[in-house]
């Protein structure tokens, strides 16, 4: 069997609504839209965590957060010993592997399995990353704008960059991909991941992409000025902080600043889209496009002014953050063309699906589902709901409803700060029905489904009678069911 190449393009903080192919009327994404027309666009794809590192770990391990255990936001958490990654699996299968960009997971775990590893925000080498050295060699280090601006880290304001596209975060990632391709031996398959930081803040795109929106009267989402009095207190507190934000540019008001942010956000999306187009063009030039699986996705979304919020927090309640682009293409591999799929899928599904398409065995540590049948235009639902989890909150999302559960007392004096949305009728999630007695049965059914899911998906570190663990040292549900057949008294 000739193994296909794999190119994963994982942007950071891309709201799934903000794509032309998903119906957005203003943002310009011609290349990602074209990719969707050549393949499959999943419109109900959800991530397992609303912040960077835990979400990226779910993609890379195929595991739910409560199994890999990393909830923190950095790249220094200790990964469970021996836990396989997508890269270690494909490296062992003979692939040339590489990653560049905002890697944002523990390098000591991932780097040994990458032939090219370039982390633009390496916490072990702040200020001395490959991208820093690239800019310094061109006398441009002082213009780096993807991590701070005028001494302020990750501003919520926006402006055009002083860097040309080729020297931006995306331009450097693209050149690294070109370098990687030059090192691929004839006939050897590759797996490469492009991880640009944008459209995450700083919202500072190259001037050409900022200018695309200069003369556009930007439209705010319907929920931009909603009353949050029926929402949890931390959301109201965040809006107060945004209204009091110390804006960088004039006019320094919330009303003007939020429109600048939106222009910068759309400009950054278009900049990522331009990178996508050039990467796919290079594959065409090398004759590798037909036999390359291409996936475009994101680690989480951005509010883009939904509910009045400026970036990604507090995001576990809302589709703006938990729903992401999930677009697949493989011209010679039997993936359908110009197909939109509305079934619920999750980020943990990426790992096993790529393995199945490529003919590479997935490790038994993976929790996700194989989506090949959906990609080929057949198959039904692979799950009834999707779950996103944080340490003190979990959201369960069906096609019709969404419940965000928080434990009683999570907000001190507030007894019960949950959220319930009928997303089928309320797609902007403005009407919180959690406390409405008419929906008590729906709320409790979703809560029961969520609690059942936690028990049925958890990998247990120790059981009695002893059940041999899998490769990650944990006992799976299948193993526990074997025990149930044999020793029901202990488990029922």
C-alpha positions in Angstrom: 0.0 0.0 0.0 1.2 3.5 -0.8 0.6 5.6 2.2 -0.8 9.1 1.7 0.8 12.3 2.9 -0.9 14.2 5.7 -1.1 18.0 6.1 -2.9 19.4 9.2 -3.4 23.1 9.3 -4.5 24.0 12.9 -5.1 27.7 13.3 -5.6 29.2 16.8 -8.9 30.7 17.9 -11.0 30.5 14.7 -14.7 30.9 15.2 -16.5 28.4 12.9 -19.0 31.0 11.8 -16.2 33.2 10.4 -15.8 31.4 7.1 -17.4 32.2 3.8 -18.3 28.6 3.3 -20.2 28.6 6.6 -22.3 31.6 5.5 -20.3 34.6 6.8 -21.2 37.6 4.7 -18.0 39.7 5.4 -14.9 37.6 6.2 -12.9 36.6 3.1 -11.6 33.0 3.1 -11.4 32.0 -0.6 -8.8 29.3 -0.1 -10.4 27.5 2.9 -13.7 27.8 1.1 -12.2 26.1 -2.0 -10.7 23.4 0.2 -14.2 22.7 1.6 -15.6 22.5 -2.0 -13.0 19.9 -2.8 -13.8 17.9 0.3 -16.0 17.6 3.4 -17.0 20.4 5.7 -18.2 19.3 9.2 -20.4 22.0 10.6 -20.9 20.6 14.1 -17.3 19.9 15.1 -16.5 20.5 18.8 -13.3 20.7 20.8 -12.9 19.0 24.1 -11.5 22.1 25.9 -11.9 25.8 25.3 -8.3 26.8 25.7 -5.1 26.0 23.8 -2.9 23.4 25.5 -5.6 21.0 26.7 -7.4 21.2 23.3 -4.2 20.6 21.4 -3.4 17.6 23.6 -6.8 16.1 22.7 -6.0 16.4 19.0 -2.6 15.0 19.4 -3.5 12.1 21.7 -7.1 11.4 20.6 -7.9 11.3 24.3 -10.5 13.3 26.4 -9.0 15.8 28.8 -10.0 13.7 31.9 -7.9 10.9 30.5 -4.7 12.7 29.4 -5.1 14.9 32.5 -3.8 18.2 31.1 -6.1 21.1 31.9 -3.4 23.9 32.2 -2.5 26.6 29.7 1.2 26.2 28.9 3.6 23.7 27.4 5.2 22.5 30.6 2.7 20.1 32.0 3.9 16.5 32.6 2.5 14.2 29.9 1.7 10.7 31.1 4.7 8.4 30.5 4.6 6.6 27.2 1.4 8.3 25.9 1.5 8.0 22.1 0.9 11.0 19.9 -0.1 11.3 16.3 3.5 12.1 15.5 5.1 9.2 17.4 2.5 6.9 15.7 3.3 8.1 12.2 7.0 8.3 12.8 7.0 4.6 13.8 5.1 3.9 10.6 8.0 5.3 8.5 6.7 8.9 7.9 8.8 12.0 7.8 7.2 14.2 10.4 7.3 17.9 11.3 5.5 20.7 13.0 5.9 24.5 13.0 4.1 27.3 14.8 2.3 27.8 18.0 2.9 24.2 19.2 1.8 25.0 22.8 2.3 21.5 24.3 5.3 19.9 26.1 8.2 19.9 23.6 10.0 17.1 25.5 7.1 14.8 24.7 6.5 15.8 21.1 9.9 16.9 19.7 11.6 13.5 19.7 9.1 12.3 17.2 9.5 15.2 14.7 12.1 15.5 12.0 11.4 19.2 11.9 10.3 21.0 15.1 10.0 24.7 15.2 8.0 26.2 18.1 7.4 29.9 17.7 6.7 30.4 21.4 9.0 28.0 23.1 8.8 28.7 26.8 12.1 27.1 27.4 13.8 29.6 25.1 11.8 32.9 25.3 13.1 35.5 22.8 15.4 32.9 21.1 13.1 30.8 19.0 13.8 29.9 15.4 11.3 32.7 14.4 13.1 35.2 16.6 16.4 34.4 15.0 14.8 34.5 11.5 13.5 38.1 12.2 16.8 39.1 13.8 18.8 38.1 10.8 16.6 40.4 8.7 16.8 43.3 11.2 13.1 42.9 12.0 13.1 41.4 15.5 11.8 44.6 17.1 8.7 44.4 14.8 7.6 41.0 16.0 3.9 41.5 16.7 2.3 38.1 17.4 3.1 38.0 21.1 3.1 41.6 22.3 2.7 45.2 21.0 4.4 48.2 22.5 5.3 46.2 25.5 1.8 44.9 26.1 1.1 41.2 25.9 -1.8 40.0 23.7 -3.6 43.3 23.3 -7.3 43.2 22.4 -7.0 46.3 20.2 -5.9 45.9 16.6 -3.9 47.6 13.9 -2.0 46.7 10.7 1.4 45.0 11.1 4.6 46.7 10.0 5.8 43.3 8.7 5.3 42.0 5.2 3.3 38.8 4.9 6.5 36.7 4.3 7.8 37.8 7.7 4.7 37.4 9.7 4.0 34.3 11.8 2.1 32.8 8.9 4.8 33.6 6.4 7.5 32.0 8.6 5.3 28.9 9.1 4.8 28.6 5.4 8.6 28.9 4.6 9.2 26.2 7.3 6.8 23.9 5.5 8.6 24.6 2.2 11.9 23.7 3.9 10.4 20.5 5.3 9.1 19.4 1.9 12.6 19.8 0.4 13.9 17.2 3.0 11.3 14.5 2.1 13.0 11.6 0.4 11.5 10.3 -2.8 8.6 8.1 -2.1 8.6 8.7 1.7 5.2 9.8 3.0 5.0 12.8 5.3 2.9 14.1 8.1 3.2 17.8 8.7 1.3 20.2 11.0 1.1 24.0 10.3 0.2 25.8 13.6 0.0 29.5 12.9 -0.9 31.6 16.0 -3.5 33.7 14.2 -6.4 34.6 14.3 -5.5 34.5 18.1 -4.6 38.0 19.4 -2.5 40.0 18.9 -5.0 41.0 16.1 -2.3 42.5 13.9 -2.4 41.2 10.3 -0.2 42.3 7.5 -1.3 45.6 6.1 -2.7 44.1 2.9 -5.2 41.9 4.9 -6.1 44.7 7.3 -6.9 46.9 4.2 -9.3 44.3 2.9 -11.8 45.5 5.5 -11.0 49.2 5.5 -14.1 50.2 3.6 -16.4 47.5 5.0 -19.1 48.6 7.4 -18.6 45.7 9.8 -21.7 43.9 11.1 -21.9 43.0 14.8 -23.4 39.6 15.7 -27.0 39.7 17.0 -25.8 39.0 20.6 -23.2 41.8 20.7 -25.2 44.0 23.1 -27.3 41.4 24.9 -28.4 41.6 28.5 -26.3 39.1 30.5 -28.3 39.4 33.7 -29.6 35.8 33.3 -26.1 34.5 32.7 -23.5 33.4 35.3 -21.7 36.2 37.3 -18.3 35.7 35.8 -19.7 36.6 32.3 -21.1 39.8 33.6 -17.8 40.6 35.3 -15.9 40.0 32.0 -18.2 42.4 30.1 -17.5 45.0 32.7 -13.8 44.5 32.2 -14.1 44.8 28.5 -16.0 48.0 28.8 -13.3 49.4 31.0 -10.4 48.1 28.8 -7.4 50.3 28.3 -7.5 50.6 24.5 -4.2 51.3 22.7 -5.5 53.4 19.8 -7.9 56.3 19.3 -10.8 56.5 19.7 -10.2 54.7 23.0 -13.8 53.6 23.6 -15.4 50.2 23.7 -17.6 51.0 20.8 -14.7 52.0 18.5 -12.2 49.5 19.9 -14.4 46.5 19.4 -14.8 47.4 15.7 -11.0 47.6 15.4 -10.7 44.3 17.1 -13.2 42.8 14.6 -11.3 44.2 11.6 -8.0 42.8 13.0 -9.6 39.5 13.6 -11.0 39.2 10.1 -7.7 40.4 8.7 -5.9 37.7 10.6 -8.3 35.0 9.4 -7.7 36.2 5.8 -3.9 36.1 6.4 -4.2 32.5 7.6 -6.4 31.7 4.6 -3.7 33.2 2.3 -1.1 30.9 3.9 -3.5 27.9 3.3 -3.7 28.8 -0.4 0.1 29.0 -0.8 0.7 25.7 1.1 -1.8 23.9 -1.2 -0.3 25.6 -4.2 3.1 24.2 -3.3 1.7 20.7 -3.0 0.3 21.1 -6.5 3.6 22.3 -7.9 5.3 19.3 -6.4 2.7 16.9 -7.8 1.7 15.8 -4.2 -1.8 17.4 -3.9 -3.8 14.4 -5.0 -2.2 12.1 -2.5 -2.2 14.4 0.5 -4.9 14.3 3.2 -5.5 17.9 4.1 -7.3 18.9 7.3 -8.1 22.5 8.4 -9.2 22.9 12.0 -8.6 25.1 15.1 -7.9 24.5 18.7 -10.9 26.6 19.8 -12.9 29.7 18.7 -13.1 33.4 19.4 -16.2 35.3 20.5 -15.7 37.8 17.6 -18.1 40.1 19.6 -20.7 37.4 20.3 -22.3 38.3 23.7 -20.1 41.4 23.7 -16.9 39.4 24.5 -13.6 40.4 22.8 -11.6 37.2 22.8 -12.0 33.6 24.0 -12.9 33.8 27.7 -15.2 32.9 29.3 -16.0 30.4 26.6 -17.1 26.9 27.6 -20.8 27.8 27.4 -20.8 28.9 23.8 -20.4 27.6 20.3 -18.3 30.6 19.4 -15.5 28.9 21.4 -16.3 25.2 21.4 -17.3 24.8 17.7 -14.5 25.0 15.2 -13.8 24.6 11.5 -13.2 21.0 10.5 -12.6 20.6 6.8 -11.1 17.5 5.1 -9.9 16.9 1.6 -8.1 14.0 -0.2 -8.7 14.0 -3.9 -7.4 10.5 -4.7 -8.6 8.9 -1.5 -12.3 8.5 -1.9 -13.3 11.5 0.3 -16.5 13.1 -1.0 -16.4 16.4 -2.7 -18.4 19.5 -1.8 -20.1 17.6 1.0 -21.5 19.3 4.2 -21.9 17.0 7.2 -24.0 18.1 10.1 -23.3 15.1 12.4 -21.7 15.8 15.8 -17.9 15.1 15.7 -15.1 15.9 18.1 -11.5 16.9 18.0 -10.5 13.5 19.4 -11.8 12.0 16.2 -9.0 13.5 14.1 -6.3 11.0 15.2 -8.1 7.7 14.6 -9.6 9.0 11.3 -6.2 10.0 9.9 -4.9 6.6 10.9 -7.8 4.8 9.2 -7.4 6.8 6.0 -3.6 6.3 5.9 -3.6 2.6 6.8 -1.7 3.2 10.0 -2.9 1.4 13.1 -4.2 3.7 15.8 -3.0 2.9 19.4 -5.5 1.6 21.9 -5.0 4.8 23.9 -7.3 6.7 21.5 -10.8 7.7 22.7 -12.1 9.2 19.4 -14.1 7.7 16.6 -13.2 6.9 13.0 -15.1 9.3 10.7 -14.2 7.6 7.4 -17.7 6.5 6.6 -18.9 10.2 7.0 -16.0 11.4 4.9 -17.0 9.1 2.1 -20.6 10.2 2.1 -22.2 7.4 4.0 -22.7 6.4 7.6 -25.0 7.9 10.3 -24.3 9.6 13.6 -21.2 8.5 15.4 -22.4 10.1 18.7 -25.5 11.7 20.1 -23.7 14.6 21.8 -20.3 16.3 22.1 -18.7 17.3 25.4 -16.3 20.1 26.3 -14.8 20.1 29.7 -12.9 22.2 32.2 -12.0 21.4 35.8 -15.2 23.0 37.2 -17.5 22.9 34.3 -18.7 20.7 31.4 -20.8 21.4 28.4 -22.9 18.7 26.7 -24.1 19.7 23.2 -26.7 17.8 21.1 -28.0 19.0 17.8 -30.9 20.6 19.6 -29.8 21.5 23.1 -26.8 22.5 25.1 -26.3 22.2 28.9 -23.4 23.8 30.7 -23.1 22.1 34.2 -21.2 23.7 37.1 -21.1 22.3 40.6 -23.2 24.0 43.2 -21.1 26.7 45.0 -18.7 27.1 42.0 -19.3 30.9 42.3 -19.4 31.1 46.1 -22.8 32.6 47.1 -24.4 31.6 43.8 -26.1 28.3 44.4 -26.5 27.0 40.9 -25.0 28.8 37.9 -25.8 26.5 35.0 -26.8 27.3 31.4 -29.3 25.7 29.1 -29.9 26.7 25.5 -32.2 25.4 22.9 -29.7 25.9 20.1 -32.1 24.7 17.4 -34.3 27.8 18.0 -31.7 30.0 19.7 -28.5 29.6 17.6 -26.9 32.7 19.2 -27.5 31.3 22.7 -29.1 34.3 24.2 -32.0 32.7 26.1 -30.7 30.8 29.2 -33.5 28.4 30.1 -31.6 26.7 32.9 -33.9 27.9 35.7 -37.1 27.7 33.7 -39.3 24.9 35.3 -40.7 24.1 31.9 -37.3 22.7 30.8 -36.4 20.9 34.0 -36.8 17.4 32.5 -34.6 18.3 29.5 -32.0 19.8 31.8 -31.9 16.7 34.0 -31.8 14.3 31.0 -28.8 16.1 29.7 -27.1 16.2 33.1 -27.6 12.4 33.4 -26.2 11.8 29.9 -23.2 13.9 30.9 -22.5 12.0 34.1 -23.0 8.7 32.3 -20.5 9.8 29.7 -17.9 10.7 32.3 -18.1 7.2 33.8 -18.2 5.4 30.5 -15.2 7.2 28.9 -12.8 7.4 31.9 -9.7 5.2 31.7 -9.1 3.8 35.1 -5.6 3.5 36.6 -6.4 0.6 38.8 -9.2 -1.9 39.1 -10.0 -5.0 41.2 -10.1 -7.8 40.2 -7.1 -6.8 38.1 -7.7 -6.0 34.5 -4.5 -5.7 32.3 -4.2 -2.0 31.2 -3.6 -0.8 27.7 -0.6 1.0 26.4 -1.3 4.1 28.5 -1.4 2.1 31.7 -5.2 2.6 32.0 -8.1 0.1 31.9 -10.7 0.9 29.2 -14.4 0.5 29.2 -14.1 -2.7 27.2 -11.9 -4.1 29.9 -14.3 -3.1 32.6 -17.1 -4.8 30.7 -15.1 -8.0 30.8 -15.0 -7.7 34.5 -18.7 -7.0 34.7 -19.4 -10.3 32.9 -17.2 -12.1 35.4 -17.5 -10.2 38.7 -20.7 -8.3 38.6 -21.0 -8.1 42.3 -18.1 -5.8 42.6 -19.2 -3.3 40.0 -23.0 -3.1 39.9 
